[in-house]
Amino acid sequence: MLSEVKAFYKLFPQILPVWIILNILGNTIKITFHVDSKYIVWILLFTSVVIFFIFFKVSFESLFVALVTFSFSVSSYDLVKYYGMIRKKK
């Protein structure tokens, strides 16, 4: 159990820069091109997988880290958006 948690922490330096890139890319696409959120999700998923396959070769670990990074990016964006909506209501 503890070794699995340590393995995830070893992946964090790979996740962080791509997470930032995906957040910036998603916001830029949404603001600039007025694309629906359902399409941005697919664009970010594809981009995440391509980045990890290019830099860390095609493997299950690369796919797993790409999916984790994508999930982290989308959930953090939704959290910020939801928190902003709550603050606007007050």
Backbone as a chain_set.jsonl record, in Angstrom:
{"seq": "MLSEVKAFYKLFPQILPVWIILNILGNTIKITFHVDSKYIVWILLFTSVVIFFIFFKVSFESLFVALVTFSFSVSSYDLVKYYGMIRKKK", "coords": {"N": [[0.824, -1.197, 0.0], [1.832, 1.314, 0.89], [3.976, 1.514, -0.84], [2.7, 1.897, -3.271], [1.646, 4.439, -2.973], [4.007, 5.899, -2.786], [4.95, 5.478, -5.348], [3.137, 6.982, -6.817], [3.824, 9.543, -5.983], [6.287, 9.777, -7.188], [5.563, 10.186, -9.786], [4.505, 12.708, -9.795], [6.189, 14.996, -10.512], [6.088, 14.754, -13.293], [3.437, 15.12, -13.817], [2.681, 17.719, -12.992], [3.771, 19.928, -14.749], [2.45, 19.378, -17.199], [-0.177, 19.479, -16.415], [-0.463, 22.224, -15.881], [-0.062, 23.223, -18.464], [-2.296, 22.079, -19.764], [-4.416, 23.33, -18.417], [-4.028, 26.041, -19.142], [-4.237, 25.792, -21.939], [-6.9, 24.82, -22.2], [-8.421, 26.964, -21.113], [-7.662, 28.991, -22.888], [-8.63, 28.036, -25.364], [-11.368, 27.985, -24.799], [-11.954, 30.707, -24.277], [-10.958, 32.085, -26.547], [-11.854, 30.745, -28.94], [-14.464, 30.077, -28.395], [-15.454, 27.456, -27.864], [-17.514, 24.657, -27.073], [-17.741, 23.178, -23.8], [-17.849, 20.393, -23.733], [-16.412, 19.596, -25.96], [-13.915, 20.629, -25.453], [-12.999, 19.049, -23.396], [-12.44, 16.623, -24.708], [-10.435, 17.486, -26.45], [-8.44, 18.215, -24.629], [-7.944, 15.73, -23.424], [-6.92, 14.243, -25.601], [-4.647, 15.819, -26.17], [-3.182, 15.546, -23.793], [-2.594, 12.774, -23.782], [-1.076, 12.571, -26.149], [1.137, 14.244, -25.534], [2.348, 12.833, -23.384], [2.886, 10.379, -24.633], [4.723, 11.162, -26.565], [6.898, 12.244, -25.086], [7.437, 10.341, -23.092], [7.436, 7.816, -24.197], [5.373, 5.238, -25.708], [3.442, 3.568, -23.55], [1.842, 1.66, -20.935], [2.079, 2.975, -18.501], [2.556, 5.62, -19.305], [0.092, 6.184, -20.519], [-1.583, 5.921, -18.293], [-0.61, 7.991, -16.592], [-1.156, 10.151, -18.234], [-3.965, 10.096, -18.276], [-4.484, 10.539, -15.543], [-3.381, 13.102, -15.249], [-4.978, 14.55, -17.039], [-7.505, 14.211, -15.795], [-7.024, 15.498, -13.369], [-6.577, 18.087, -14.276], [-9.052, 18.816, -15.491], [-10.825, 18.51, -13.325], [-9.773, 20.381, -11.508], [-10.163, 22.753, -12.912], [-12.977, 22.785, -13.047], [-13.516, 22.977, -10.322], [-12.491, 25.528, -9.682], [-14.13, 27.067, -11.339], [-16.673, 26.485, -10.245], [-16.325, 27.424, -7.627], [-15.997, 30.123, -8.169], [-18.559, 30.701, -9.136], [-20.055, 30.384, -6.821], [-19.043, 32.454, -5.26], [-19.894, 34.642, -6.748], [-22.621, 34.593, -6.343], [-22.917, 35.45, -3.735]], "CA": [[0.0, 0.0, 0.0], [2.688, 2.484, 0.986], [4.799, 1.59, -2.048], [1.861, 2.452, -4.335], [1.57, 5.881, -2.737], [5.315, 6.44, -3.152], [5.037, 5.453, -6.815], [2.372, 8.12, -7.317], [4.608, 10.757, -5.735], [7.357, 9.84, -8.191], [4.963, 10.659, -11.035], [4.03, 14.086, -9.654], [6.922, 15.963, -11.35], [5.644, 14.637, -14.677], [2.048, 15.564, -13.902], [2.524, 19.149, -12.732], [3.891, 20.839, -15.902], [1.424, 19.103, -18.209], [-1.415, 19.984, -15.833], [-0.469, 23.672, -16.116], [-0.257, 23.408, -19.913], [-3.678, 21.74, -20.108], [-5.298, 24.389, -17.912], [-3.86, 27.215, -19.994], [-4.794, 25.455, -23.247], [-8.354, 24.753, -22.1], [-8.96, 28.321, -20.955], [-7.422, 29.732, -24.127], [-9.574, 27.55, -26.375], [-12.72, 28.399, -24.419], [-12.11, 32.154, -24.407], [-10.652, 32.562, -27.89], [-12.631, 30.135, -30.018], [-15.83, 29.848, -27.907], [-15.769, 26.048, -28.069], [-18.275, 24.073, -25.97], [-16.935, 22.46, -22.81], [-17.784, 18.962, -24.035], [-15.346, 19.379, -26.943], [-12.628, 20.966, -24.82], [-12.589, 17.865, -22.629], [-11.823, 15.672, -25.639], [-9.188, 18.086, -26.936], [-7.449, 18.109, -23.555], [-7.583, 14.318, -23.274], [-6.047, 13.906, -26.724], [-3.384, 16.538, -25.989], [-2.461, 14.927, -22.683], [-2.074, 11.472, -24.223], [-0.025, 12.81, -27.144], [2.327, 14.772, -24.845], [3.016, 11.776, -22.629], [3.415, 9.375, -25.556], [5.902, 11.712, -27.234], [8.032, 12.451, -24.189], [7.723, 9.2, -22.214], [7.18, 6.657, -25.05], [4.063, 4.607, -25.622], [3.381, 2.494, -22.56], [0.671, 1.756, -20.066], [2.348, 4.005, -17.495], [2.33, 6.92, -19.943], [-1.347, 6.347, -20.666], [-2.131, 6.124, -16.955], [-0.241, 9.332, -16.128], [-1.894, 11.096, -19.075], [-5.344, 10.127, -17.792], [-4.479, 11.19, -14.23], [-3.145, 14.526, -15.479], [-6.193, 15.084, -17.653], [-8.539, 14.257, -14.761], [-6.634, 16.538, -12.419], [-6.757, 19.37, -14.945], [-10.474, 19.1, -15.662], [-11.461, 18.689, -12.013], [-9.327, 21.639, -10.904], [-10.855, 23.818, -13.637], [-14.362, 22.796, -12.597], [-13.522, 23.457, -8.946], [-12.311, 26.976, -9.724], [-15.332, 27.631, -11.94], [-17.753, 26.346, -9.278], [-16.038, 28.336, -6.527], [-16.283, 31.458, -8.682], [-20.001, 30.86, -9.207], [-20.539, 30.548, -5.453], [-18.675, 33.791, -4.81], [-20.709, 35.631, -7.457], [-23.962, 34.587, -5.768], [-22.896, 36.145, -2.442]], "C": [[0.866, 1.258, 0.0], [3.564, 2.636, -0.255], [4.008, 2.164, -3.229], [1.734, 3.97, -4.199], [2.894, 6.541, -3.116], [5.49, 6.468, -4.671], [4.265, 6.622, -7.412], [3.134, 9.423, -7.113], [5.788, 10.883, -6.697], [6.837, 10.365, -9.523], [4.566, 12.13, -10.978], [4.852, 15.095, -10.446], [6.568, 15.882, -12.838], [4.248, 15.22, -14.854], [1.936, 17.08, -13.85], [2.689, 20.039, -13.965], [2.817, 20.618, -16.971], [0.06, 19.58, -17.707], [-1.543, 21.493, -16.075], [-0.725, 23.961, -17.595], [-1.705, 23.137, -20.303], [-4.654, 22.801, -19.608], [-5.225, 25.638, -18.779], [-4.481, 26.972, -21.367], [-6.321, 25.44, -23.222], [-8.994, 26.124, -21.964], [-8.796, 29.143, -22.223], [-8.407, 29.321, -25.213], [-10.982, 28.043, -26.063], [-12.933, 29.888, -24.645], [-11.957, 32.616, -25.853], [-11.611, 32.039, -28.949], [-14.078, 29.84, -29.644], [-16.303, 28.43, -28.205], [-16.543, 25.542, -26.852], [-17.361, 23.255, -25.06], [-16.806, 20.975, -23.135], [-16.71, 18.65, -25.077], [-13.971, 19.683, -26.366], [-12.103, 19.78, -24.021], [-11.885, 16.865, -23.541], [-10.5, 16.202, -26.196], [-8.096, 17.952, -25.885], [-7.017, 16.669, -23.317], [-6.611, 13.891, -24.368], [-4.668, 14.548, -26.56], [-2.546, 15.904, -24.886], [-1.826, 13.596, -23.099], [-0.928, 11.656, -25.212], [1.25, 13.313, -26.471], [3.069, 13.657, -24.121], [3.555, 10.676, -23.527], [4.663, 9.879, -26.268], [7.101, 11.737, -26.292], [8.4, 11.239, -23.345], [7.445, 7.862, -22.878], [5.83, 6.012, -24.777], [4.141, 3.435, -24.659], [2.128, 2.677, -21.72], [0.859, 2.839, -19.015], [2.131, 5.4, -18.065], [0.848, 7.198, -20.114], [-2.002, 6.639, -19.317], [-1.843, 7.536, -16.444], [-0.967, 10.394, -16.955], [-3.345, 11.216, -18.61], [-5.455, 10.8, -16.422], [-4.301, 12.694, -14.397], [-4.368, 15.196, -16.07], [-7.304, 15.227, -16.612], [-8.269, 15.365, -13.757], [-6.874, 17.92, -13.018], [-8.233, 19.741, -15.048], [-11.149, 19.332, -14.312], [-11.027, 19.985, -11.341], [-9.983, 22.83, -11.602], [-12.307, 23.924, -13.172], [-14.481, 23.317, -11.168], [-13.392, 24.979, -8.894], [-13.559, 27.654, -10.284], [-16.498, 27.594, -10.948], [-17.559, 27.3, -8.106], [-16.306, 29.779, -6.941], [-17.771, 31.718, -8.771], [-20.589, 31.079, -7.822], [-20.236, 31.963, -4.971], [-19.508, 34.873, -5.496], [-22.111, 35.719, -6.874], [-24.008, 35.383, -4.472], [-22.825, 37.598, -2.625]], "O": [[0.651, 2.163, -0.806], [3.86, 3.755, -0.675], [4.576, 2.838, -4.088], [1.718, 4.692, -5.197], [2.902, 7.623, -3.703], [6.109, 7.384, -5.211], [4.695, 7.196, -8.413], [3.097, 10.308, -7.969], [6.234, 11.994, -6.984], [7.601, 10.931, -10.305], [4.314, 12.736, -12.019], [4.258, 16.005, -11.024], [6.74, 16.862, -13.562], [3.918, 15.75, -15.915], [1.158, 17.663, -14.605], [1.806, 20.857, -14.218], [2.335, 21.575, -17.575], [-0.766, 20.035, -18.499], [-2.617, 21.976, -16.435], [-1.514, 24.844, -17.933], [-2.283, 23.886, -21.091], [-5.615, 23.135, -20.301], [-6.255, 26.225, -19.112], [-5.17, 27.841, -21.901], [-6.963, 25.986, -24.12], [-9.993, 26.416, -22.622], [-9.689, 29.906, -22.592], [-8.959, 30.176, -25.905], [-11.706, 28.47, -26.962], [-13.98, 30.292, -25.151], [-12.736, 33.442, -26.33], [-12.121, 32.809, -29.764], [-14.85, 29.396, -30.494], [-17.399, 28.221, -28.726], [-16.261, 25.95, -25.726], [-16.346, 22.715, -25.497], [-15.777, 20.363, -22.848], [-16.154, 17.551, -25.075], [-12.98, 19.062, -26.75], [-10.896, 19.539, -23.979], [-10.842, 16.321, -23.177], [-9.555, 15.436, -26.388], [-6.957, 17.615, -26.208], [-5.846, 16.413, -23.037], [-5.598, 13.25, -24.089], [-3.645, 13.9, -26.782], [-1.335, 15.746, -25.035], [-0.662, 13.334, -22.799], [0.087, 10.965, -25.118], [2.341, 12.851, -26.807], [4.29, 13.55, -24.234], [4.59, 10.089, -23.214], [5.571, 9.095, -26.545], [8.192, 11.301, -26.659], [9.549, 11.11, -22.922], [7.237, 6.866, -22.185], [5.227, 6.228, -23.726], [4.817, 2.44, -24.92], [1.452, 3.704, -21.787], [-0.09, 3.545, -18.672], [1.582, 6.269, -17.387], [0.393, 8.318, -19.883], [-2.873, 7.503, -19.217], [-2.738, 8.2, -15.922], [-1.351, 11.434, -16.418], [-3.89, 12.319, -18.556], [-6.404, 11.543, -16.167], [-5.0, 13.475, -13.751], [-4.75, 16.287, -15.648], [-7.972, 16.26, -16.56], [-9.183, 16.081, -13.347], [-7.331, 18.825, -12.32], [-8.614, 20.866, -14.723], [-11.956, 20.251, -14.172], [-11.835, 20.626, -10.668], [-10.324, 23.815, -10.947], [-12.808, 25.023, -12.931], [-15.438, 24.018, -10.839], [-14.108, 25.639, -8.141], [-13.997, 28.685, -9.774], [-17.233, 28.574, -10.826], [-18.517, 27.918, -7.641], [-16.793, 30.572, -6.136], [-18.215, 32.837, -8.513], [-21.519, 31.87, -7.661], [-21.082, 32.6, -4.343], [-19.796, 35.908, -4.893], [-22.731, 36.783, -6.9], [-25.053, 35.944, -4.141], [-22.799, 38.343, -1.646]]}, "num_chains": 1, "name": "protein.A"}
